[in-house]
Amino acid sequence: MKEYVKLSEVCNIIMGQSPESNSYNELGNGLPFFQGNADFGELYPVTKMWCTEPKKIVEKNTLLISVRAPIGALNFSTERCCIGRGLAGITAKAPTDLKYIYYGLMNKKEELNRLGTGSTFKAINKKVLENTLIVKEKAERQHNIVKVLDKNILIIAHLQKQLYLLDELVKSRFVELFGTYPANEQKGWATAKSARCAVLEAKYGSSRPAADWRNSYPYLRMNNITYDGELDLSDIKFITYPRWKEDCLECTVKRGDVLFVK
């Protein structure tokens, strides 16, 4: 039977705090400043802003976690830096492997989002992080798990690269066959507006404010569409329609529809 420990038992947690806005700069003065998930890269954050009067500082190789929507994104700091209120810093107590904590928290993203509170932006506090349960393993076992998962991540990265290259191949073949408008006019292809080429029905979204989920309907926002064309449903908002047939159905989509961020 698996045993669990609270995150606070095996890690130290530092909650971020936003410094005074007049201490921000883009000139490289002070410490790198990371405000939230928007500063995250694949594994390490990308420095866009610096701060001369930091409130909360974390050291190199600290695990950074987004505590505001979207909750649960993870990165490792590459240097001493300042963190804003959208992040928390996690360091491991010996003999815990911080990379093991990283993989453990990757598996907790949905759970952390469910525990998030707030009407405009969901967020979790320090207590939620402290009470998050991690599977208890001996140090040697943790290291072995990390090695296996690191290999799996590497394989996934290679496969994703292959898929990207195949996608680019399809695009290049299409251009090779049909060219790119208007430079392809010499090919003699007939052109027409999309509405004449297929049966299309365009629907536009609503801008109603979020509502209580008990008397409303779930809706997709721009934030739910990822850069790779997938849907992230970890943070769904709700909307109220007094006249269901007249209002809501006008912007309802079904499986197979194409969502376009304008």
Buried (B, 14 or more C-beta within 10 A) or exposed (E): EEEEBEBBEBBEBBBBEBBEEEBBEEEEEBBBBBBBBEBBEEEEBEBEBBBBEBBBBBEEEBBBBBBBBBBBBBBBBBBEBBBBBBBBBBBBEEEBBBBBBBBBBEEBBEBBBEBBEEEEBBBBEEEBBEEBBBBEBEEEEBBBBBEEBEEEEEEEEEEEEEEEEEEEEEEEEEEEEEBEEEEBEEEEEEEEEEEEEEEEEEEEBEEBEBBEEEEBEEBBEEEBBEEEEEEBEBBBBBBBBEEEEEBBEEBEEEEEEEEEEE
